Structure formats: C-alpha cells, structure tokens
Amino acid sequence: MTVLYHKLKEVAISVVPIMILVFILHFTFAPLAGTMLLRFVVGSVFIILGLAILFIGVDIGFMPFGSHMGASFVKSNKMLYIIFVGFVLGFIINYAEPDLHVLAIQVADALKNPQLKDVIRLVVACGTGITLMLGIVRIVKNLPMNITMLCIYGVAFILMIFAVPEMQAIAFDASGAATGIITVPLVLALSAGIASRKKDSLSAEQDSFGMVGMMASGAILGVLVLNLFTQSGAEIMSETADAAKSGTGFYYEAVRPFIDAAVGYGQGSSRIPGAFEKTFWGMLPVVVLLLIFQVISFRLKKNAFLRILIGFLYSFVGIVLFFIGVNAGFMEVGKEIGAALAKHGNELLVALGFLLGMLSVLTEPAVHVLTNQVEDITNGYVKRKVVLVTLSIGVAVAVGLSMLRIVVPGIMLWHYLVPGFAIIMGLTFFVPKIFVGMAFDSGSVTSGPMTATFVLSFARGAAEATHPGLSSQAIAAEAFGLIAMVAMTPLIAIQILGLIFKIKTKTKVT
C-alpha cells in the first residue's frame, strides 16, 4: 500500500495541474456543457489510478524483463539471433504501448475511419521493431549514434516527399506516441543492460541513451511506408460506423461513457473491442515472450519469475483503467476547450498552447524516469532539474508554434521539421556523444500520455473551430504534427545544453 500511495502521489502531481487549468478555463473562457466536466473529473481519477498501478507494474515487471533481455543479447554472439529477437521484442512491446493506442484512436476519429486504429498500431509496431533491432546492433557493433540517426532520418525525409500532408503529420506524431509509458522504461533498462556489459565505462555511459530515440524514428518510417500504398488515411479500410445507442437521464449520460469505454460499445464505434479486450491482446504476446525466454535463457528463480508476472498483471489493470479514463472524458474535454479558445482570438490560443506545453512536459511521468536515469548514469554531472527545465522550455515552444501553425494560413508542418532536423543533425557533430543519445531519448519521452490525450485533442478542437469548412483530411493535417513538434524541440534544447556543458567544462567528451 505504501508503494501505491507514493505512485498515486507521483501521478496526481502530474495530472492535477491539467485538471486545475481545465477548471479555470471552464469558469472563464471555455465553459463545458452538460455532464462533460463531471466526466472529465471521473476520467481523471481513472487515469491517476490507472497510471499509478501501471507504474508499479512497470517497475516490478517490465523493467526487470528489459534488463534480462539486455543480458540475453549480450550473452549471444549470434547476430541473426539478435536481429530476430530484437525485432520481435520491439514489435510486441510497442503494440502493447498505451500512448500509441491513444494516438491511433485519435487518428481514426479525426479521419472518420474506425478500422484505421489497428492499421496504425501494426505499421508503427513493425517500424519500431526494425529500429530497436538496429539499435541493439548499433550498441553491439559500436556504430556512431549521429551517423545512424542521420541515415534513418534521411530515408524518412525522402519518404516524406511522397506523403500527403495528413500522413506526414501522423507519421511524425507516431514517433512520439510510440515511445510512452511501457516502452520508455523497458527500452532504457534494455539499453542500459546491454551497455553495462561493455568494458569501456565511457562507451557504456554513452550507449545507455539513444535506443528510445531510434525506436521513435521507426514509427515515422512505418507510417510513411504505409502512405506509399494509399494516398490518405481516410482511404484505408474505410467503414461506416454503426449508430450509437441512445439513452436518457443526466446520471445515465454521465456514467454511460465509462461503461462504453470498458466494453467497446461507445458512440461512433462498430462493436470495436473495448479496453479489456484490446489490453488483453496487447499484453498477451509480452507474457508469451517472457515464458519462452524463461525456458531458453533467463531461468529465473520461482519468486523472481512470479514477481515479473505479477508486474504484468498490475500493468494490465493499469492500462485498462487508463484507457477507460481517456476515452470516456479526458480527450473530449481537451477538444472542447481547444475549440472554445479558438473563438476567443489567436493570441489567447497561442499563449495557452505555450502554457499547456510547459505543464504537459512537467507532468509526463516518463520524463521523470529519464531525468532520474540521466543524473544516475552521469553520477550527478548532469542534474535532473537542469534537464527538466530545458525540456519544459522546448516543449512549451513546440506547442505554441503548433497553435501558430493552426491559426496562420500557409504554415506547413515541414516548414518546422526540415530546418529543425537540419539543426538537430548538425549539432550531433559538435555535442558530446552522451548528449546526442540523451537528446533523442528526451524527444521521445516528452510526448507521453498527457500529450497524446489532452494536448493533441486540444489541437484538434482548435483546428476544427478555426477551419470549420475543411475536410477531415485537411483538419488532420492541421491538428496532427503537434506530437512531432513536442518530440523535436527537446532534441535541439538538450543538445544546446550539451554545448553549454562542453564550453563550461572545456572538456571534449568523445
């Protein structure tokens, strides 16, 4: 109970600032109609409880699993084994990622295509499986991080030329959503486990970072390759949704969305499996992988093995509660507030976007996981508070610029991404190597559950209110891309921090 209390406190500190902001906006610029505010509060409680239980599961289940997998890779000198298992691990873990599922729901809703949820999850999981495999090979073969990422993003930007605007935005958003609550701790543990076996301590420290960033790039490749086979996400397996069930009564209307989110019969759904079934099928391959490796490699003692299984059970319950809260109240309120603020003027929308960006990164749980690991691995050389402040400034600028893109005609997502990534790749040749890997990891962890749910919904609402006559594809092109910005600006901010440290210490770290 003590552990649960601490996790609840940690998550509450993350979610409560967003709740306070919603209450302030409800009584000022964006009053919420009917039961929406009540459902937001109840949904927030579900999210807090779900994330707290999930984090316990990650600590005792996914992180030890990642460490043991890292040790398994180190023990094997067979490259084919590393390639195959690396891909399978990346695919399975990412397919179970809640943040990716939330983004897929938003994409399907925005493009009015329920079937698109599973397609997005599959192609992103394939892409991240490939790049996790490459990340493991990079560490084992001592390949330079900056050259590896330059090659991957070079391919991504070539594919981007052939992509329609909404698929460009969705692809880069997927890079942030693919690395969330489950993926980040497990992959950090995996990369640290592999790197720690190196004899060179400096090399081990540098290679402890960067794997999460590589997985994020795979998500981009997955969606852009999908684009080659279709001209728009709206064209992929389009299907008309069944009409929603009707109901009356204030309390019935307030409670129904939570039941719908759990069992999968909500508004706009076509008997889509709900939180229980989706989470079960997402988690099942992870459990199967654990059982296989327990037999062929881990050979853990009974108590250690059961502890990991219990961790997976905690994770299952946490993800279910998280999905129920997100689908039944959280995302809808973000969209309504974004639409309301868009009607009060562009300046207010951009300013609130800046504030929301700063709040969201300070409330992302995965950010605190990364900043703590940064301080631990560098033995206090890089302080977590310095990294946290740097990230908050970067993300605030990202959301502010995203709102500016919505309200100012003619600004395209690639106007930000092309020069942004040119700066990022250029800095990798001058920044200490540990900051390069740290930067790519930080860009992924800043775009977690708060960004994928509330902030992206906020952008969707603002885009629909600002451009009421546009098609769903055009609205998607305007709104999506926010997670991409949130994932990009920290790469610049952290590498600038690295340059400052390099100049300050006057020591070139190689």
N, C-alpha and C positions, 0 to 999 in steps of 0.2 A: 504493500500500500504506500510505503514511503517513496518508492520509485515512481509509482503512478502519480502521486501528489506532485513530485518535482517535475515530471513530464507535463502534467496539466498546467502547472505554473509557467513552465517554459513556453508552451504553445499558447496559453492565454495571453501572455505578454506579446506574442506575435499577432494574434487575431484581434484583440481588444482595440488597438489603435484604429483599425479599419472600421470596427463597429462604432466607435466614438465619432469618427468622421461621417459615417452614414447618418447617425442621429443628428448631428449638427446640420448636415445638408437637408435632411428630412424636414427640419423645423425652419429652414431658411429658403434655399433656392430650389430644392427638389423634393417636395412632399410626395410620399409614397401612398398610393391608393389602396383601399380595402385591407386585405389581410397580409399585404406584401411585407410590411415592417415586422409583423409578428412572425411570419415565415422566415424572414432574414435572421431574426434573433434565435429562433429554434434551430435553423440551419447552421448558424454559427456555433451553437452548443454542440451539435453533431460533429462539426468539423474539429472543434477543440478536443472533444473526447476521442474522436477517431484518430487524429494525428498523434495524440499522447499515447494511445495504445499501439499505434503503428510504430512510433519511435522506440518503444520498449521492444517490440518485435524485431526491429532493425538492429538494435544493439545486441540482442542475445541470439538472433537468428541469422540475418543477412550479413552482418559484418564478420562474424566468425566463419561463415560459409565462404565469403570472399577471401579471407586470409588463407583458409585451407586450399582454395582453388589456386591462389597465387603460389603456394608451396608446391602444389601438384605440378604446375607449369615448370617451376624451377627444377624439380627432380627429373623431369623428362627432357632428354636431349633430342627427341624426335620432333622435327619441325612440322611434319604432317599432323601429328597428334595435337600440337599447339594450335595449328591453324584451324583444324576441325572443331576442337573443343572450345576454342576462343570464339568462333562464330556462333556455335550453339548457345554458349553462355550469354553472349551479347544479345542474341535474338530473344531468348527466353526471359531474361531479366527485363529487357526493355518492353516486351509485350505485356508484362505484368505492371509496368510503371503507371501509377495513377495520373500523373500530370499529363502524360501522353494521351491517356483515355479522355481526360477532360478537354484537351485541345481537339481531339477527334470529334467529340460531341459538339463543340462549338463550330467546327468546320462543317459538319453535316447539317447543323441547324441553319447556319448562315447561307449555305448553298442549297438548302431545302432538299437534301438527299440523305435519308436515314442510313442507307447501306454504306455510305462513304466512311462511317466510323471504323469499320473493320478493315477496309482497304488501306486507310491511312496508317492504322496500327501495324498492319502486316508489312507495308513497304518501308516504314520507318524502322521497324524491328530488324528487317533484313539489312538495311543500310548500317545501323549501329552494330549489328553482328559482325559485318565485314570490317568496320573500322576498329572495333575492340580487338579483333584478331590482328589487325595491322599494328595496333598499339602495343600488344604483347610482343609481337615480332620486333618492333622498334626497340623495346627495352632489352630484349634478349640479344639482339644484334648490334646494340649501341648506335642506332641511327639518330642523327640530329633532329630534334623536335621541330626547329624552324623550317628546315628543308622539307620534312614530311608534311607539315601543315600547308606549306606553300604549294606543294604538288596537289594535295587534296582540294584545297580551295580554288586552285587553278582549274581543275576539272569542273568544280561546282559552278564557277562563273562562266565557263564555256557552255555548260548545260543551261544556265540561266538565260542565255541569249535566245534559246528556243522555247522558253516558258512564257505562258500568258501571265499577266500581272498578278491575278489572284493565286496562281500556283507558285509564283516566285515568293510571295508573301507567306503562304502556308509552309513552303519548304524551309525558309529561314526561321519561322516560328517553331517549327517542329524540332529544330536544333536545340532550342531552349527547353521545350516541354519534354523531350526525350530523356533528359538528364534531371531527374527530380528526386522525390522522397526516398525511393528504393535504390535507384541506380547510383546516385552520388556516393552514399556511404559504402555500398558494396564495391564499387569500382575503385574508390580511394583505398579501401582495405586491400583489394586485389593488387593494385599497382604498388602500394607500399610493401606488400608481402613479397612481390617479385623483386622489387628494387633492393629490399633489405638484405637479400642473399648475395648482393654484389660485394666484392672485396674492397672496391674503391668507395669510401664513405661519401666523398663529394658527388660521385656519379649516382650513388644510391639516393642521396638527398634530392638531386635534380630530377631523377626519373620517378620520384614519388608523386610528381604532379604531371598533368598533361593528358592522362588517359581519358578523363571525363570530357575534355575538350575534343579529343579525337572521336569519341562516340557521338558527340553533338554534330560534328561535321558529316558523319554517316547518315544522320537523319535528313540533312539537306539533300544529299545525293539520292536517297531513296525516293523522295517526293519528286525531285526533278527528273529522275529516270521514268517515274510513273507518268509525268507530263508528256514524255515522248510518245506515249501510246494513247493520249487523249488531249484534247485542246482545252478542257476545263474540268474542274472537279465536279461541276454540276452534271456532266455527261456520264460520269462513272456509275454504272448500275443504278440509274435513276429509278425511283419507285415512289408511287403516290402513297402517302401515309393514310392510315385509317383515321376516321373521325374520332375525336376524343370523347370519352364518356362524359355524360352530364351529371350534375349534382347541385344541390341547393343547400343553403344554410351557411352562416358565417363560419362556424367552427368546423363544419364538414369541409368547406373550401380551404380552410387553414391547414387541416390535417391531411387531406387527400394527397397533396403533392409528395409527402414523405412516404406514404404507402406506395404511390406510383413509382417513386424513385427506387424503392426497395425491390418491388416485384416486376417492374418494367411495363406498366400499362398507363404511362403518363400521357399528357397531352402531346399530340404530334408523333406518337410512337406507333409502330406497326408490330405490336407484340414483341418488341425488342427485349431480349433478356435484361433483367434488372441488375441491381448492384450485387446481389448474392451470386447469381449465375455467372456474370461477367468476371467477378473477382475469383470465383472458384476455378474457372477455366484458365484465367491468367496465372494463378498460383500453382496449379497442378503440375505443369512442366518443371517448375523450380523444385518441387518436392521430389519428383521423379529423378531429376538430375542429382539431387542430394543422395537419394537411395543408391543410384548407380555408382557414384563416386565413393560412397561409404564402403561399398563392396570391393571396388577395384583399386582405390588409392588411399582414402582418408583413414579407414579402420579406426575410427574414434571409439573411445570407451563409451559404455552404455549411457552414462549420465551426460556426457558431453554431446552425444548424438541426440538424445531426447531433449536437451536444452535448445538445440537448434530447431528441432521440430516444433517445440513449444513457441519459439520465436516466430516461426512461420504462421502458427495459429494466431498469435497476437496480431501479426501483420494482416492476416485475412480479415479479422474482426475490425481492425482499424480502418482498412481500406473501404470496407462495406459502409461503415458509419460516415467516413469522409465523403464517399460518393452520394450518399443519401442527403447529406447537408448541402453539398454543392449543387446537386440537381434540383433540389426542392426549394431553395431560397436564395442562395448566395449569388449565383450568376445572374439571375433575373433582376435582382436589385442593382447590381453593377450596371447592367444595360439600361435600366430605367433612369438611374442617376446621370449616366452619360448623356442620354437623350435630353433630359431636363436642363442640364448645364449648357448644352449646345445652344439652347434657346435664349440664354442669358448673355450671349456675347462670346466672341472668340478669345478675348483676353482672359476672361474668367476660366474658360475651358483649359487653356494652355497653362495657366497658373496652378489650377487644381491638378492638372496632369503632372506637373513638376513635383508638387507636394505628395501626390499619391505614389509617384515613383520612389521618392525618398522613404516614405512609410513602408512600401512593399518590400524593399530590399532589407530594411531593418527588421522586418517581420518574417523573412524567409528562413525557415529552420535550417535548410541545407547550407545557407551562408555561414551560420554559426558553426556548423560541422567543419567547413573548410577553413575558416579563420582560426579555429582552435588547432587544427592539424598543422596549419602554416606556422603558428607560434611554437608548437611542439617540435616539429621536424627541424626548424631553424634554430632551436634552443633559445628562443626569445629574441633572436636577431631581428626578426620582423614581427612587430607587435600586432595582435589581432585587432585592437582598436583602430590602429592606423589603416589597416586593410579595410575594416568595416566602414570607416568614414570615406575612404577613397571610392569604395563600391557604391555607397549611398549617393554621392555626388554624380557618379557616372550614370546610375540608373535614373536619377531624377531628371538629368538632361535628356536621357533616352525617351522617357515618357512624354516630357514636354515637347520634344521635337516630333514625336509621333502625333500628338494633338495638333501641332502646327501643320503637319502634312495633311491632316484631315480637313482643316479649315481653309488652307491656302491652295487654290486650284493650280495644278501644274507640277506640284512637287511629287515626284515618284519615289518609291522605296529605293530604287537603285541609285538615286541621287545621293542617298546617305550611305548605302552599303559599299559602293565601289570605292569612293575616296576613303571611307572608314577602314575597309580591309586593306587598302593600299598602305595606309599609315601603320596599321597593325603589323603587316608582314615586313614593312621597312624597319620598324622598331625591333623586331626579333633578332636583327643582326647586330644590334648595339646594346641590348639589355642583357644583364646577367641571366644565364640559362635557367636558373631556378625560377626567375620571374616570368619567363616565357611560358613554362608549363603552368605556373600558378595563374597567369592571366587567362589562358584558355580554359582552365578549370573554373575560374571565377565567373567567366561569361556564361557558363552553363548553370551554375548553382544559383545565380541571381534570379533566374526565370523559373521559379518553382510554383507551388500551389496557389499562392496569393496572386501571382502574375497571370497564371494560366486560367484562373477562375475570375476573380473580381476585376482586375485591371484590364484584361482583354475584353471582358463583357462591357466594361465602361467605354472602351474604344468603339466597340460595335454599336452601342447605343448612340454615341456621339456621331458616328458616321451616318447612321440611318436618319438621324434628325437633321443633320447638315445637308445631306443629299437625298431628299425623300423620293425623287423621281428616278433614281438609278436602279439598275437591275441588281439581283442578288450577287452576281459575279463581280460587278463593279463595286458594290458595298464591301464585299470580302477583300477586294484589292486595296480599298481604302483603310479598312479596320485591321486586317491581319498584317503582320510585319512589326507589330509592337513588341512581341516577344523577341523578334530578331534584333531590334534596337536595344532592348534590355540586355540581350546576350552579347551585343557588340561593344557598347561603350565601356564596360568594365575591362575589356581587353586592352583598350587604349589607356584607361586610367591606371591599371595595375602596372603596365609597362612604363608609363611615365613615372610612377612611384619607384620602379626599379632603377630608372635612370637617376632619379634623385638620390637613392641609396648608393648607387655606384659613384656618383660625384662626391657625395658626403664622405664616404669611406675611402675614396681614391684607391679602391682595390678592384681590379678587374677579376670577376669570377668567371672562370671558364669551365 
